[in-house]
Amino acid sequence: MADKRYFISLLWVLLFIVAKAQTPISFTSDQGLSNTRIYSIAEDSRKNIWICTQGGLNRYDGAKMNVYRHKQGEPGTLGHDMVTCVLELEPGCVLVGMETGVQAYDYDTDSFSDVPLLDGNGSAMTAHVISMSRLSNGQVYVCTAGFGVYRLERDEDWGMWLERAQGLPQSGVLTQMHEDRKGRLWILESGGTVYCRVGKTTRNVARCPGGMEFCESSSGRLYLGTVHDGLLCYSEEEHRFVSVSPESRDFVLASVTAAPGGRILMATDGNGLQEYDERTGKTRQSHIRTYEYDVATSNVKDALVDSEGNTWVGVFWKGVLVMPHVSSGFMYVGRRSVQKNTIGTNCVTAIAGDGHGDLWLATDHCGLYHLSADGSRSEHFKPGVAGMPATVMSILLDSGGGFGSVPRGPAWCGWTPPRENAPTSVPGRRAATKSRTPTPWRKTATGIFG
């Protein structure tokens, strides 16, 4: 498989050229995503990115988005379109948690097979899967809504099934299990009770109302995201969870994910993606922006920094944004920009710099624009005003501050801003060149003006 980081950088450039997306790349239903109600994002050892949604499962392989949906009566397809999470069992096999249970995806056959959830009588049942965890000893646990925690079992023929796990806390619904670097198993209950299991001993550590997800930073610190109390960190000295980000108390957290460099990504409902830096103790808004909508006020459901350094952000009802590891200095200005819709809706046919940081933009059917360096302001020279043609094909600025352009038809025009004198037509030219006098030249659909 081609290097994902290179491909995403290349894809970003191509999308910029066709003006479909800028930094970051956007995956929506129009770009092949099965559904924009995102639940979770994960990466496997093959560097494939799995995107779980309400309407199907997506696997991005570095070149294309592979979509899997339930197809009634067809064996080997996804068991249910509502997919909550995935977990790599081993290279080539990925477990898929759904509304109705668990399936195993096989890379070799590109198909799914059921992993039965067995009740106490050995009968298969269905259950909504909340999360799945794989421990260092290979054991896999599946947390379900209302039916307890199940452990994956296997036989000599590689058959798999799930049985009710024993020796775990029985009060409440267990929503997540996380094994830290010290081998301690942390268990989270829906009411906020946190348990820690070392060996065969399980103790009640704390009660953190609204606790919803553990994550462990690159330095080995254990964090707990809560719905209303922000980001907490486990203190080894105090043997309890303490608040480390006062700013995060203002957010409703949806998920927390560890990122390189001691960062914790906090997905929020209504405050976009927030980043906590444990080195500085500061929380800030993520730098990820898109011209399509305001990320800072969006409902972000999950975030992930993949093995190549690209940041994936799942935005509720919007899709997935991908910030390439290698950033670009390009900036989008146009009708789809939330902040910089300053140049109308027509095709840009030519661009020229004025030597002072500003730009002149020629358009198809919309005349000419003089754009400020940061793209926030523009002056529009509309078709028909002072002889301005509708379609301008190319621009050349001369040393005197004037410019020339080539129209769509067999003519030239020269023009000098500001518009004090009406232009005059000079027929017969096909390409822009400097004039002997400081006059700008512009290609138009009707002739040359000077």
C-alpha positions in Angstrom: 0.0 0.0 0.0 1.3 3.4 -0.9 2.5 5.6 2.0 -0.7 7.0 3.5 1.0 10.3 4.6 2.1 10.9 1.0 -1.2 10.0 -0.4 -3.2 12.3 1.9 -0.9 15.2 1.1 -1.3 14.5 -2.6 -5.1 14.2 -2.2 -5.2 17.5 -0.4 -3.4 19.2 -3.2 -5.8 17.7 -5.8 -8.8 18.7 -3.8 -7.5 22.2 -3.5 -7.1 22.4 -7.3 -10.7 21.5 -7.9 -11.9 23.7 -5.0 -13.7 20.9 -3.3 -11.9 21.0 0.0 -8.9 22.6 1.7 -7.1 22.0 4.8 -8.3 19.7 6.2 -9.6 17.0 3.8 -13.4 16.4 4.3 -15.0 13.0 3.9 -18.8 13.2 3.7 -21.6 11.2 2.1 -20.7 13.0 -1.2 -17.1 11.8 -0.9 -18.1 8.1 -0.3 -18.7 8.0 3.5 -21.6 5.7 4.3 -23.1 8.0 6.9 -22.2 11.3 8.7 -23.4 10.3 12.1 -20.0 9.3 13.4 -19.6 7.0 16.5 -15.9 6.2 16.6 -12.6 6.1 14.6 -9.8 3.5 14.9 -6.7 2.4 13.1 -5.4 -1.2 12.7 -1.9 -2.6 12.2 -2.3 -2.3 8.4 -2.7 1.4 8.8 -6.3 1.2 7.6 -8.7 3.7 9.3 -12.1 2.4 10.4 -14.9 4.8 10.7 -18.0 3.6 12.6 -21.3 5.3 11.8 -25.0 4.9 12.3 -25.4 3.9 8.7 -22.6 1.4 8.0 -18.9 0.8 8.5 -16.1 2.5 6.5 -12.5 1.4 5.9 -10.1 3.9 4.4 -7.1 2.0 3.0 -5.0 5.0 2.0 -6.4 5.1 -1.5 -10.2 4.8 -1.2 -13.1 4.6 1.2 -14.5 1.0 1.4 -18.1 1.0 2.6 -19.8 -2.0 4.3 -23.5 -2.2 4.9 -26.0 -4.8 5.9 -27.5 -6.6 3.0 -30.5 -8.7 3.9 -30.2 -12.4 2.9 -26.5 -12.0 1.7 -24.0 -14.0 3.8 -20.7 -12.4 4.6 -22.1 -8.9 4.8 -22.3 -6.5 7.8 -24.7 -7.8 10.4 -26.2 -4.4 11.2 -25.7 -0.9 9.9 -25.3 0.7 13.3 -21.7 0.2 14.1 -20.3 1.5 17.4 -16.7 0.3 17.6 -14.0 -1.9 16.1 -11.1 -3.7 17.7 -8.2 -5.5 15.9 -8.0 -9.1 17.2 -4.9 -9.9 15.2 -3.4 -8.9 11.9 -6.0 -9.7 9.2 -8.9 -10.0 11.7 -11.0 -7.1 13.1 -13.8 -7.4 15.5 -16.8 -5.2 14.8 -19.2 -4.1 17.6 -22.8 -3.3 16.4 -26.3 -2.7 17.6 -26.9 -6.5 17.6 -23.6 -7.9 18.7 -20.2 -8.7 17.3 -18.8 -9.9 14.0 -15.3 -10.7 12.8 -14.0 -9.1 9.6 -11.5 -11.1 7.5 -9.1 -9.3 5.3 -8.4 -12.3 3.1 -12.1 -12.7 2.1 -13.2 -9.1 2.7 -16.2 -10.5 4.5 -17.9 -10.7 7.9 -18.8 -13.7 10.1 -20.9 -13.7 13.3 -19.3 -14.1 16.7 -22.2 -15.4 18.8 -23.1 -13.9 22.2 -24.2 -16.8 24.4 -26.4 -16.5 27.4 -26.3 -18.7 30.5 -28.1 -21.5 28.6 -25.7 -21.4 25.6 -28.3 -19.8 23.3 -27.3 -17.0 21.0 -28.6 -13.5 21.8 -28.3 -10.0 20.6 -27.0 -7.0 22.5 -25.9 -3.4 21.8 -22.1 -3.3 22.0 -20.7 -0.2 23.9 -17.0 -0.9 23.7 -14.4 -3.7 23.3 -11.0 -4.1 24.9 -8.0 -6.3 24.3 -5.6 -7.0 27.2 -1.9 -7.8 27.1 -2.6 -11.5 27.7 -4.8 -11.7 24.6 -8.1 -11.7 26.4 -10.9 -9.7 24.7 -13.8 -8.2 26.7 -17.0 -6.8 25.2 -19.1 -4.4 27.2 -22.8 -4.4 26.3 -25.8 -2.3 27.2 -27.9 -4.2 29.8 -26.4 -7.6 29.3 -23.1 -7.3 31.1 -19.5 -8.0 30.0 -18.6 -10.9 27.7 -15.2 -12.5 27.1 -14.1 -13.9 23.8 -13.5 -17.6 23.7 -11.8 -19.6 20.9 -11.5 -23.3 20.1 -8.8 -25.3 18.2 -10.6 -24.8 14.9 -10.5 -21.0 15.3 -14.1 -20.8 16.1 -15.1 -17.8 18.2 -17.9 -17.0 20.6 -18.6 -14.7 23.5 -19.5 -15.9 27.1 -20.4 -13.9 30.1 -17.3 -12.8 31.9 -16.8 -13.8 35.6 -15.2 -12.1 38.5 -16.1 -8.5 37.5 -18.2 -5.9 39.4 -21.9 -6.7 39.0 -23.4 -3.4 39.9 -24.5 -1.1 37.1 -23.6 -1.3 33.4 -19.9 -1.5 32.7 -19.0 0.7 29.8 -15.3 0.4 29.4 -12.2 -1.6 30.4 -8.7 -0.3 30.0 -5.4 -2.0 30.9 -2.6 0.5 31.7 1.1 0.1 31.2 1.5 -1.3 34.7 -0.9 -4.1 34.0 -3.7 -2.7 36.1 -7.2 -3.2 34.7 -9.4 -0.1 35.0 -13.2 -0.6 34.8 -15.8 2.1 34.3 -19.4 1.8 35.4 -22.1 3.9 33.8 -22.9 5.7 37.1 -19.3 6.9 37.3 -17.9 4.3 39.6 -14.3 3.4 38.8 -12.8 0.1 39.7 -9.2 -1.1 39.5 -8.2 -4.7 39.3 -4.7 -6.0 40.1 -4.3 -9.7 39.8 -7.5 -11.2 41.3 -8.2 -8.2 43.6 -10.7 -5.6 42.4 -11.2 -2.4 44.5 -13.5 0.6 44.2 -11.2 3.6 43.4 -13.6 6.5 43.0 -16.9 7.7 41.9 -16.7 10.2 39.0 -20.3 11.1 37.9 -20.5 11.3 34.1 -17.3 9.4 33.6 -17.4 8.1 30.0 -13.9 7.1 28.7 -10.3 6.3 29.8 -7.2 7.1 27.9 -3.5 6.9 28.6 -1.1 9.6 27.5 2.2 9.0 25.8 3.9 9.6 29.2 1.8 6.8 30.9 -0.6 9.0 32.8 -4.2 7.7 33.0 -7.0 10.2 32.1 -10.7 10.0 32.5 -13.1 12.1 30.4 -16.3 13.1 32.1 -19.5 14.7 30.7 -19.7 17.6 33.2 -16.5 17.7 35.2 -14.1 17.9 32.3 -10.8 16.0 32.1 -9.5 14.1 35.2 -6.1 12.5 35.7 -5.3 9.7 38.2 -2.9 10.8 40.9 -0.6 8.0 42.0 0.2 10.0 45.2 -3.4 10.7 46.2 -4.9 7.5 44.8 -7.8 9.4 43.2 -8.8 11.3 40.1 -8.1 15.0 40.1 -9.1 17.8 37.8 -6.2 18.9 35.5 -8.0 21.2 33.1 -10.3 23.8 34.6 -11.2 25.0 31.1 -12.6 21.6 30.2 -15.3 21.9 32.9 -17.0 24.3 30.5 -17.3 21.5 27.8 -19.5 18.5 27.5 -17.0 15.8 26.6 -17.9 13.1 24.1 -14.6 11.2 24.0 -11.0 11.5 25.0 -8.0 10.2 23.0 -4.3 10.2 23.6 -2.1 11.9 21.0 1.7 12.1 20.6 3.6 14.6 22.7 1.6 14.3 25.8 -1.6 15.7 24.2 -5.1 14.6 25.0 -7.7 15.2 22.3 -11.1 16.1 23.8 -14.1 15.7 21.5 -16.9 18.0 22.7 -20.6 18.6 22.1 -20.7 22.2 20.7 -17.2 23.3 21.4 -15.4 21.4 18.7 -12.1 19.6 19.3 -10.1 20.7 22.3 -6.5 19.8 23.1 -5.0 19.4 26.5 -1.1 19.6 26.8 0.1 17.8 29.9 3.5 19.5 29.6 2.0 23.0 30.0 -1.2 22.1 31.7 -3.1 24.3 29.1 -6.2 23.5 27.1 -6.7 25.2 23.7 -9.0 25.0 20.7 -7.7 22.7 18.0 -6.1 24.5 15.1 -8.1 22.4 12.6 -10.4 24.6 10.5 -12.5 24.1 7.4 -14.3 26.6 5.1 -17.4 24.5 5.1 -18.6 25.1 8.6 -17.3 26.3 12.0 -15.5 23.4 13.6 -15.1 25.4 16.9 -18.8 25.2 17.5 -19.4 21.7 16.1 -20.4 18.5 17.9 -17.2 16.3 17.6 -17.7 12.7 18.5 -14.2 11.2 18.2 -10.7 12.1 17.2 -7.6 10.1 16.3 -3.9 10.8 15.4 -2.9 7.9 13.2 0.5 6.2 12.9 1.5 8.7 10.1 0.6 11.7 12.2 -2.6 12.6 10.4 -5.4 13.8 12.6 -8.9 12.4 12.0 -11.9 14.2 13.5 -15.5 12.8 13.4 -18.0 15.6 13.4 -21.7 14.8 14.2 -23.8 15.0 11.0 -20.9 16.5 9.1 -18.6 13.6 8.4 -14.8 13.2 9.0 -12.1 15.8 8.7 -8.5 14.8 8.1 -5.6 17.2 8.9 -2.6 15.9 7.0 0.6 15.6 8.9 2.4 17.7 6.4 0.5 21.0 6.5 0.1 23.3 3.6 0.1 27.1 3.4 -2.9 27.2 1.0 -6.0 29.1 2.0 -9.4 28.8 0.4 -11.3 31.9 -0.6 -14.7 31.5 -2.3 -18.4 30.9 -2.0 -18.1 27.8 0.2 -16.0 29.6 2.8 -17.7 30.5 6.0 -15.3 33.4 6.7 -14.0 34.4 3.3 -16.7 34.4 0.7 -15.4 37.5 -1.0 -15.1 36.6 -4.7 -18.5 35.5 -5.8 -19.5 32.2 -7.2 -18.0 32.0 -10.7 -15.0 30.2 -12.1 -11.6 31.9 -11.5 -9.7 32.0 -14.9 -6.6 33.9 -14.0 -4.7 35.3 -11.0 -2.0 38.0 -10.8 -0.2 39.6 -7.9 0.1 43.4 -7.8 3.5 43.4 -6.1 2.1 44.7 -2.8 0.7 41.4 -1.6 -2.8 41.9 -3.1 -4.2 39.8 -5.9 -6.2 40.5 -9.1 -8.6 37.7 -10.0 -10.2 37.2 -13.4 -13.5 35.3 -13.6 -15.9 33.7 -16.0 -19.0 35.9 -16.3 -18.2 37.9 -13.2 -15.6 40.5 -14.2 -12.6 41.2 -12.1 -11.8 41.2 -8.3 -9.1 43.0 -6.4 -8.5 40.8 -3.3 -6.6 41.7 -0.2 -3.6 39.6 0.8 -5.5 37.8 3.6 -8.5 37.2 1.4 -10.9 39.0 3.8 -11.6 42.0 1.6 -12.2 42.5 -2.1 -13.2 45.1 -4.6 -15.5 43.9 -7.4 -15.3 45.4 -10.9 -18.6 44.2 -12.2 -19.4 43.4 -15.9 -20.7 46.4 -17.8 -19.4 49.0 -15.3 -17.0 51.4 -17.2 -16.8 48.9 -20.0 -15.7 45.9 -17.8 -16.3 42.7 -19.8 -18.0 39.7 -18.2 -15.4 37.0 -18.9 -11.7 37.6 -18.3 -9.3 34.9 -19.3 -5.8 36.1 -18.3 -4.0 39.0 -16.6 -0.6 40.6 -16.9 0.5 43.5 -14.7 3.0 46.0 -16.1 5.6 48.1 -14.2 3.3 51.0 -14.0 0.6 49.3 -12.0 -1.7 48.7 -15.0 -2.6 45.3 -16.3 -3.7 43.6 -19.5 -5.9 40.7 -20.2 -7.1 38.4 -22.9 -10.8 38.0 -23.5 -12.7 34.8 -24.5 -13.0 36.2 -28.1 -10.3 37.5 -30.5 -9.4 40.7 -28.7 -7.3 42.4 -26.1 -8.0 45.0 -23.5 -5.9 47.3 -21.5 -7.3 48.9 -18.3 -5.9 51.0 -15.5 -7.5 51.1 -12.0 -9.2 53.1 -10.6 -11.9 53.4 -13.2 -11.6 57.1 -14.1 -11.6 56.7 -17.9 -13.8 54.4 -20.0 -11.7 51.6 -21.7 -11.5 51.4 -25.5 -11.6 48.3 -27.5 -8.6 47.0 -29.5 -9.6 44.0 -31.6 -7.5 41.2 -33.0 -5.2 40.2 -30.1 -5.0 36.7 -28.5 -2.5 36.8 -25.7 -1.5 39.3 -22.9 1.7 41.2 -23.2 3.1 44.3 -21.5 2.2 47.6 -23.1 4.7 50.4 -23.7 2.8 52.6 -21.3 1.9 51.7 -17.7 -1.5 50.2 -18.6 -2.9 46.9 -17.3 -4.1 44.3 -19.8 -6.9 41.9 -19.3 -8.4 39.1 -21.4 -12.2 39.5 -21.8 -15.0 38.1 -23.9 -15.6 41.3 -25.8 -12.3 43.0 -26.7 -9.3 44.8 -25.6 -9.7 48.0 -23.6 -7.1 50.7 -23.1 
